[in-house]
Amino acid sequence: MNVLEVSHVKKQYGDRVVVNDISLSVKKGECFGILGHNGAGKTTLVESILGLRKVEGTITLLNHDMKKRNQNLFNKIGVQLQQSAYQDKIKVIEICEERAVLYHKKIDVNAKLKEFNLDMFKNNEVNSLSGGEKQRLSIMLASIHDPEVLFLDELTTGLDAVARREVWNYLKELKTKGKTIILTSHFMDEVEVLCDHVILLENGKELIQDSVKNVIANSPYKTMEEAYLWYMKEEGLI
């Protein structure tokens, strides 16, 4: 069963084409990676899938046409975008409780905070957290309502190695529960651990789309990072 279907999607601003005729599909329980350099069109594609930008082409998410608004879909997806803005002086527990009441289900906020090792900060102001702690909070808020599909844009930027592994383990556990994850990342070790399939974008165009295993196998190298640099014609960095 396909959770997401994107067909011939195009987005441009004036004469500049940011997303150029992209098609892809994502199955239930799969982790799909959208990869590429800064400016390749990754975030624009994610925002287009979420219905935040008007585009040419068709996008279907959980059998819903994303050109039409559907309040019920809000309870089935979770989103963590690159920039998260919070109210001035709001505490961690307050932002969590504020987010939890948006959804039509009972949510144990304290259990979620403990799961993400944020329980000791619950009475601190969000703005007092470190960059890594804020990122963990952002990911936790995106998944607080146990969504069917989770969108993560640069999910572990700012996290140390231990925190990144903790987040990876949490996401792998979500996959075992049949949850679908769509992520963008610059960390190819992360992609190799988490993703089943990926699409590589270059200047808004598809460079390659396949399973992680095949993307690596079709390159001269043995890791996703080396293969990525090869596809991007940056072998001099290997």
Rosetta blueprint (number, residue, H / E / L):
1 M L
2 N E
3 V E
4 L E
5 E E
6 V E
7 S E
8 H E
9 V E
10 K E
11 K E
12 Q E
13 Y E
14 G L
15 D L
16 R E
17 V E
18 V E
19 V E
20 N E
21 D E
22 I E
23 S E
24 L E
25 S E
26 V E
27 K E
28 K L
29 G L
30 E L
31 C E
32 F E
33 G E
34 I E
35 L E
36 G L
37 H L
38 N L
39 G L
40 A L
41 G L
42 K H
43 T H
44 T H
45 L H
46 V H
47 E H
48 S H
49 I H
50 L L
51 G L
52 L L
53 R L
54 K L
55 V L
56 E E
57 G E
58 T E
59 I E
60 T E
61 L E
62 L L
63 N L
64 H E
65 D E
66 M L
67 K L
68 K L
69 R L
70 N L
71 Q H
72 N H
73 L H
74 F H
75 N L
76 K L
77 I E
78 G E
79 V E
80 Q E
81 L L
82 Q L
83 Q L
84 S L
85 A L
86 Y L
87 Q L
88 D L
89 K L
90 I L
91 K E
92 V H
93 I H
94 E H
95 I H
96 C H
97 E H
98 E H
99 R H
100 A H
101 V L
102 L L
103 Y L
104 H L
105 K L
106 K L
107 I L
108 D L
109 V H
110 N H
111 A H
112 K H
113 L H
114 K H
115 E H
116 F L
117 N L
118 L L
119 D H
120 M H
121 F H
122 K L
123 N L
124 N L
125 E E
126 V H
127 N H
128 S H
129 L L
130 S L
131 G H
132 G H
133 E H
134 K H
135 Q H
136 R H
137 L H
138 S H
139 I H
140 M H
141 L H
142 A H
143 S H
144 I L
145 H L
146 D L
147 P L
148 E L
149 V E
150 L E
151 F E
152 L E
153 D E
154 E L
155 L L
156 T L
157 T L
158 G L
159 L L
160 D L
161 A H
162 V H
163 A H
164 R H
165 R H
166 E H
167 V H
168 W H
169 N H
170 Y H
171 L H
172 K H
173 E H
174 L H
175 K H
176 T H
177 K L
178 G L
179 K L
180 T E
181 I E
182 I E
183 L E
184 T E
185 S L
186 H L
187 F L
188 M H
189 D H
190 E H
191 V H
192 E H
193 V H
194 L H
195 C L
196 D L
197 H E
198 V E
199 I E
200 L E
201 L E
202 E E
203 N L
204 G L
205 K E
206 E E
207 L E
208 I E
209 Q E
210 D E
211 S E
212 V H
213 K H
214 N H
215 V H
216 I H
217 A H
218 N L
219 S L
220 P L
221 Y L
222 K L
223 T L
224 M H
225 E H
226 E H
227 A H
228 Y H
229 L H
230 W H
231 Y H
232 M L
233 K L
234 E L
235 E H
236 G H
237 L H
238 I L
